[in-house]
Structure formats: C-alpha cells, structure tokens
Amino acid sequence: MPQKTIETKNQSPEMSLPSVEHKQLGVWVGKWNTEGQSYAEGNSKESLKVSSVKMTSLETFELLLDGFFLVHRWDGHVGDAEFKGMEVIGYDASSQTYCSRFFDNSGNSPTYQVSVRDNVWTYIGELQRATFEFSDDGNTMTTHWDWKKSDEENCLPLCDLKVTKVK
C-alpha cells in the first residue's frame, strides 16, 4: 500500500502573548517581608483571636513561562512552628478567572478562585478565604485570612498580616 504524505507549510506556531489579566499578576512580583498575627489555634465562636501568635515570613513572587503564571514561595514561622510553601497562580481566559493552588510543609494543597478589583485581590477556597489589599504605590499590602473547620461552620479569623516589599 503506498504511503501518503501530508504537506505542511513551514510555519512556526503562533505565539500567544500574556493578556491584560496575566499582566495584572505583576503587582505581586518581588521580595516581601510579612509580619502579623495568626489566630488559628484555639479559636471558637465564643473566643475569637484568643490565642494570637506572631507570624513572620519572607516571600518571593516571580513570573514564569513568559508571564503567564506567577510562582509564590514563602519561608516563615507561625509562633515557633516552621511554615514553608509555594503557590502557583494563573489566569484561565476561557472561564475568565484566576486560580491559585497552594502547597505547604504540612501537606496542605488547597485551591482558590481568585478575583481582583481595583487594589484588592480576593481568594475563595473550600474552607478559607482571604483579601490582599495593595497600597496605591504597590509597596505594601494588608492581608486578612478567615477559615472554618467544615462546610457547616461559620468562618473564623485565621490571620492578619502586613506585607512590605523589600525588592
């Protein structure tokens, strides 16, 4: 049986460029110092923020894969406990949403739907939610996280942080 050949034009695939939404990820790029309070241990509806412990970390954000994704790494402490991890954020043009996936040294790997309006980025996950509000100059942000133990419970404060850009 004779072989058929398929003619193709010698063309390179069309290169995609990051969209406006991808470029918005650039506000995060750099090194950041984080300081604040974590309230996770011992919280209840009756005694919010009862067991506040200091939380610190050094965080880095960098764009990867031609600016289509943002990788976030952190190395810090919650009280005396080491807290390390990474996050990958991307934008899906077909659903017009950002998505984030965290991985930490406790084996957690939650996924969040992320939205941005003005200077505020909002993360919504199954058991956690957060807001990151950037200053107008982009050099500081305030962060607040809430969490719940199950779908049936109301959210409780998890941490309040001040994040300052160092580079």
C-alpha positions in Angstrom: 0.0 0.0 0.0 1.5 3.4 -1.0 2.2 5.8 1.8 0.5 9.2 1.8 2.4 12.2 2.7 0.8 15.3 4.2 2.0 18.6 3.0 2.6 21.2 5.7 3.8 24.7 5.4 7.0 25.5 7.2 5.3 27.8 9.8 6.0 28.2 13.5 3.1 28.1 15.8 1.6 31.5 16.6 3.0 32.7 19.9 0.5 33.9 22.5 1.2 36.9 24.5 0.1 37.5 28.1 -3.2 39.3 28.3 -4.0 42.3 30.5 -5.2 39.8 33.1 -1.9 38.0 33.1 0.0 41.3 33.3 -2.0 42.2 36.5 -0.1 39.4 38.2 3.0 41.7 38.0 1.8 43.7 41.0 3.0 40.8 43.2 6.5 40.4 41.7 9.4 40.9 44.1 10.5 40.0 47.6 8.2 40.8 50.6 8.5 40.8 54.4 5.4 39.6 56.2 4.6 40.2 59.8 1.4 39.8 61.7 -0.7 37.6 64.0 -2.2 34.1 63.5 -5.3 33.1 65.5 -5.9 29.6 64.2 -5.2 27.6 67.4 -8.0 27.7 69.9 -10.4 30.0 68.0 -14.1 29.4 68.6 -17.2 31.4 68.1 -17.1 32.4 71.7 -13.4 33.5 71.8 -12.2 34.9 68.5 -8.5 35.7 68.3 -7.9 34.1 71.7 -4.5 32.6 71.0 -2.7 35.1 68.9 0.8 34.1 67.9 3.4 36.0 65.9 3.6 35.1 62.2 6.6 36.2 60.0 7.9 35.1 56.6 10.0 36.2 53.7 8.0 35.8 50.5 9.1 35.9 46.8 6.9 36.2 43.7 8.1 35.7 40.2 6.5 35.4 36.8 7.2 32.2 34.9 6.5 30.8 31.4 6.6 34.1 29.6 4.5 35.9 32.1 1.5 33.5 32.1 2.0 32.2 35.6 3.1 33.6 39.0 5.0 31.4 41.5 4.9 32.4 45.1 7.3 30.9 47.7 7.4 31.6 51.4 9.6 30.6 54.3 8.5 31.7 57.8 7.2 30.9 61.2 3.8 30.8 62.9 4.8 31.1 66.6 7.7 28.5 66.9 6.4 26.3 64.0 8.1 26.5 60.7 5.8 27.4 57.8 7.1 27.0 54.2 5.4 26.5 50.9 4.6 27.6 47.4 1.7 28.8 45.3 1.1 28.9 41.6 -1.4 31.5 40.2 -2.7 31.6 36.7 -5.4 33.1 34.6 -7.8 31.0 32.5 -9.1 33.0 29.6 -11.8 30.6 28.8 -13.5 30.9 32.2 -12.2 34.5 32.7 -11.0 33.6 36.3 -7.7 33.4 38.2 -6.9 30.1 40.0 -4.4 29.5 42.8 -3.0 26.3 44.2 -1.0 26.3 47.5 1.4 23.6 48.7 2.8 23.8 52.2 5.1 21.8 54.5 2.1 20.4 56.4 0.9 18.6 53.2 -1.9 21.0 52.5 -2.8 21.8 48.9 -5.9 24.0 48.8 -7.2 25.5 45.6 -8.7 29.0 45.4 -10.7 31.0 42.9 -9.2 34.5 42.8 -10.7 37.8 41.7 -9.2 41.3 41.5 -11.0 44.6 41.8 -9.0 47.8 42.0 -6.2 47.1 44.5 -7.9 44.2 46.2 -7.3 40.5 45.4 -9.8 38.1 46.9 -9.2 34.3 47.4 -12.2 32.0 47.9 -11.5 28.4 48.8 -13.5 25.5 50.2 -12.5 26.2 53.9 -10.6 29.5 53.7 -10.9 33.0 52.2 -8.6 35.9 52.1 -8.2 39.5 51.0 -5.0 41.2 49.9 -5.2 44.9 49.7 -2.3 46.7 47.9 -1.4 50.3 48.7 -1.7 52.8 45.9 2.1 52.7 45.4 2.2 48.9 45.4 4.8 48.6 48.1 2.7 47.3 51.0 -0.4 45.2 51.4 -2.7 44.2 54.2 -3.9 40.7 54.3 -6.7 39.0 56.2 -7.5 35.3 56.1 -10.6 33.5 57.5 -11.1 29.8 57.9 -13.6 27.2 59.0 -13.2 23.5 60.0 -16.1 22.3 57.9 -18.7 23.5 55.4 -21.3 23.7 58.2 -19.4 26.1 60.3 -19.0 29.9 60.1 -15.7 31.4 59.2 -13.3 32.5 62.0 -10.3 34.8 61.7 -7.1 33.0 60.7 -4.5 35.8 60.5 -3.9 39.5 59.9 -0.7 40.5 58.2 1.2 43.5 57.0 3.4 42.8 53.9 6.1 45.1 52.8 8.0 45.0 49.6 11.8 44.8 50.0 12.8 44.4 46.3 
